[in-house]
Amino acid sequence: MPRELLNTKNHKTPTHTITNTQFKDVELVKLMTDALTNTKTYNVRVDGWSTEYKWHWNSTIKDISNWDNLTFEFDPKADTFNFKHRRNN
């Protein structure tokens, strides 16, 4: 993934900002796919999306069975999507 498309800070919890791309949806899905295979928690900000669109994403992702093993939430105060692999008990 080109560095200019995804800014990553060096934190224990990966904090990403998706910018400068026409394919923000694709970049977010890639990070979500990565989260399915590791134990890290992701905090992702998507620049240029309206709050309404972010809430739409939040509800849509929860309806897609592919993401059942992902804990996925939109945090409006932080303006980030927070997600991680859901542990099976």
N, C-alpha and C positions, 0 to 999 in steps of 0.2 A: 504494500500500500504506500503510495508516495507520501513523503513526510509533510508536504505542504497541504495535503488533503485532511490529514489527521494529526492534530496536535496532542501529544501525550506528555503529561507531567510525571515526574518520577515519584510516585506515591505507592504505598502498600496497596491501596485500592486504585486500580487504573482509572484515571480521570481523563476522559477524551472530549474533544470538541471537534465536531464534524463541520467543516467549512469549505468554501471554495470548490464546490462540486455540484454538478447537476444531478448526481446520483446519491443523494443523502440517504435515501431509503436503503439502497444497496449497501452503503457503508455501515449503516446501523445493523442491518441483517448480518453482515459479516462479523461484527463484534458480538452479536447475540449468538451466532453459531460458535464462535470461539468460547463463549461463556458456557456452552453446553459440554465442553470437553475439559474444563479446568475448574478450580474451586475459588477463583478470585471473584470479588464483587466489582461490577463495572458501574461507574457513574458517567453518563454520556450526555453532553449538551449538543443539541443540533441547532446551529444558527440558521435563522431565516424561516423557521417554521412557526406558524401561529400557535397560540395556546390551544385553540380549538382542534387544530390538526394533531397536536401532541396527545390530547385526550382521545382523539379518534384512534390513533396508533395504540394507545394503552388498552382500549377496549377491544380493538380488532385482534391484537396479538393474543389476548386471553381466549379468543374464540377459535384459534388455530391449533389443532392437536399437536403439530410439530413442536410447539413451544410449551407443552405441558410440563416438561422437566426444567423449566426456567421460571424463577420467581421474577416477575417483571412489574415495575411500578413507575408511574410518572410522578415526580415530586415538583409541584408547581412553585413552591417557595424557592427551591434551588434551581428550578428550570432544567432539571435533568431527568433522564431515564435511569433508573437504578435496577440492575438485574444481576442474577447469579444462578448457577446451577442449583436446582432443588434437590436436596438429599432425599433419598428413598429410605424410609425407616423400616 
